[in-house]
Amino acid sequence: MGYIDDSIDLGNNMQCKDDDSECLHENITRYEKIESYQDGMNIIRKEIGGNESYKYVYIDREGNEIIEAIYSNISFLFKEGLAAVQKDGKWGFIDKKGREIIELKYDDVRHFKDGLAEVQKDKKWGFIDKKGNEIIKLKYDEIWYFEEGLAEVQKDGKWGFIDKKGREIIELKYDGVYSFEEGLAAVQKDGKWGFIDKEGREIVELEYDDVYGFEEGLSATEKDGKWGFIDKEGREIVELKYDEAWYFKDGFGVVQKDGKWG
């Protein structure tokens, strides 16, 4: 696997090397800076016209331009075969051959996940598929990716969840929400956090000042400045006595007390 050293300002000294420090190509001194590396391609910022006006371009390991330098901004990674690009203030998506798959007409976009991408136009968000079809109408003030079949959406300051058909499965009534993890989602109302299931039933009472999502059946929760862990029925498994706590992983939870971690 080759790479380009992006630890310096490249200027006329840019070198591309493989893992054995062998030069792969040197015909790339016309580029100003590397931004990323993926799938045999590098994202380069190229000065246009010598007036500190830059465009982004993909080059291969031999220094050949794969995608024309016409974009003012570009996502650093292809996700599910598509990359977000911006020109004249509008965003869309291209494939790895530089073909415009989804028209550049959005004010903002996020990358594809599970076949859907979040897009914004006229300050409203929705979802499109890889053909550019509007799957979820652009009507929300904020949205986030689907997890476990449901996506977080916000409108008029309140959050809830929709399914992939756009149906509001959980009413938009919460002040804050986190994605579903292990079948439960953290929700906040009137400054307190708890957990609901996918039918909107309150499984863990909204009584905590802060929470993390469930990992290995346990959630780190905080009340009155002290952290501990609860299970999915709201039972206190680890006493809330720590100054900080993180997720459980491989049977262990990271906690902090009096400035010491363990």
N, C-alpha and C positions, 0 to 999 in steps of 0.2 A: 504494500500500500504506500503510495507516495503522499507527500504533503508539501505545502509551501510554508516557509518560515514567515510567520506574521508578527514576530516579536519586535520588528524594527520598522521604521518608516522606509518603505522600499525604494522609492526614488529610482535611480539608475543602478542600484545594487541588488535588485531583486533576483533571487536564485530559487529554483525549484529543485528539490532533492528527494530521492527515495529514502527508504529506511536505512540504507547503507551509505547515505550521504553522497550518492552519485548524482550528478547533474542530469536532470531529465530534459530541460530546455532552458535557453537563455534569451530567447527572442521575445521578451516580454517587458523590456525596459520602458515601453511607452505607457505602462500602467502605473497608477499612483499608489494603490494600496489594496491589500487583500482583506476581504471581510469574512470569508468562510471557505470551507472545503467540503465537498460531498460528492459521492458517486463519480469520482474521476474528474469533477469540475471544480473550478475555483470562481468565486465571486470577486470581481475586481472593480474598483472605482477608477474610472478613466476620465481624464481631463479633456474637455471638448473645447477647441478654439483657443486654448491658452489663456483664458480669462477667469480661471478658478470656477468654471462651470463644469460640473461632473455628471456623468451618467454611469450606470452600473451595467456590467457585462459578465457573462460566463465565458471562461476559457477552459480548454482541456489541458491535459498534462504536457502537450507539445506547444502550448501557447496559442492555439487556434481559437478564434472567437466562435463560440457555439451559438450564442444568442446575441443579436445585434445590440450595440450600445445606444439604446434609445430611451431607457427607463431612468427616471429620477430616483426611484426607490425600488427595492426588490427584496423579497423574503430570502433569508439566508439558507433555507432548506426547502427542498421539494417534499411535500407531504402527499402521499397517495398519488404520486406522479405529476402533481401540479404545484406551481409556485406562484405566489401573489406578486404582482408587479404594479407599479404606479407610473403614470405619464399624464402630464397636464392636470395634475391634481386628482385624477381618478384611478381607482384600483380595479384590477381584474386578475385573470389567471392564465398562465401559459404552460405548455408541456415542455419536455426536455429537448424538443427540437425547435423551441421558440415560437411555436404556433399559438396564436391567441385562441384559447379554448372558451374562455368566458370573457365577454366584452368588458372593457375598462370603463365602467360607468358608476362605480360605487365610491362613496366617500371614505369608507374604511372596510377592511376585511380581516378575517382571521383564517388560519390554515384549515385544510380539510381534515376531518376525523370521522371515520366510519361512514364515508361517502357524503358528508354534509359539511358546509362551511358557513360560518357566521358572516353576514354582510350588512353594511349600514348605508342607508341613503336617506337624505333629508332628516337626519337625526333619529331615524328609526331602524331597528335591527330585526333581522329574520334569518332564515336558512335557505340556501340553495343547494342543488345537487351538482354533480360533475358536468352536467349538460347545461347548467345555468338556469334550470327550472326553479322557480320559487316554490319551495316545499312548505315553508312556514312564512306566512305573510309578514312583511316588514312593518310591524306595528308596535314593537316593544322598545322601551327606553334603554334597556340593557338585557343581554342574554349571555349564557355560557353553554359550553359543550354538553352533549348528552352523556350521561353516566347511568348505567343500569336502566337504560330505556327512557329516562326522563331528563329534561333540561331545565335549568334555572332561568326564569324570565322575570323582568321587572317592568312595571308600568305605574306611572303616577306615584312613585316612591314605595310601592309594595311589591313583594316577591312571591312567586309561586312556582309551579312546575307544569310543563306541557309534555305530551308524548310526541312521537314523530309524525303524527297526523295533525298536529297543531291543537289538539284538544287540551284544555286546561284541566289537568287531572287533579291538581291541588290548588285551591283558590289563592289568588294573589292577595294575601292579607298579612304577610310577615314583613318585618323591618329588615331582616337579613336571613339568608339561607346559605347552606353549603351543599355540595353535590351529595347524591346518595352513595353510601359506602356500606357494604354488607347489609343492604336492605333498608337502611335507615338514613335519614337526612337530618342534620342539625338545623334548627330554625330559631329565629329570635323574634320576640315581641315584647314591647315595653321594657327593653333593656335586659331581658332574661332569655337564656338559651335552654332548649331541650331537644327532643328528637321525635320525629314522626315516621310512620311507615308509608308505603307507596299508595295507600288509600287515604292518607291524610290524618290517620288516627294518631293521637298523641300517646306515644309509647313511654317516653321519659318526660316527666313534668318539666315545664319551662321555669326552672328555678336557679339556673347556674349563670354566673357572670361571664364565663367563657367556656368553650368546649373545643375538642378536636373530634374528627370523624372516627368511627370505629375501625380498629385494627385488631385482628385476632380476638374479636368479641369484646374488646374493652375500649372505652373512651376516656381520655384524659379530660377532667373537668375541674373547673375552678369556682370557688365560692368564698366570698369574704377574704380574698387574697391568698387562699390556700388551695393547692392542687392535690388530686388523687385520681382514682380510676373507678368507673362504674361499669356494670355489665349492661346488656341490652334490655333488661327489665328495670333498670334504674337502681339496682342494688349497689351499695358502696363496697367494692371489692378491696380497694386499697384506700385507707383512710385519707381524707383531704387534709394533709398536714405539711405538704411540701411547698416550697416557694415557687417551683416550676415543675412541669412534667410534660413529656412528649409521648409520641406513639409507642405502643408495644410492638416489638419485632422479635421473632424467634423466641417468644416466651419471656422476654425481658422488657421492662419499661424504664426509660431514662428519667431520672428525677434529680432535683436540685434542692438543697437545704443549707442555709447559712453559707451560701457561696460555694458549696462543694457539690460536685456531680457524682452520681453513681447509678 
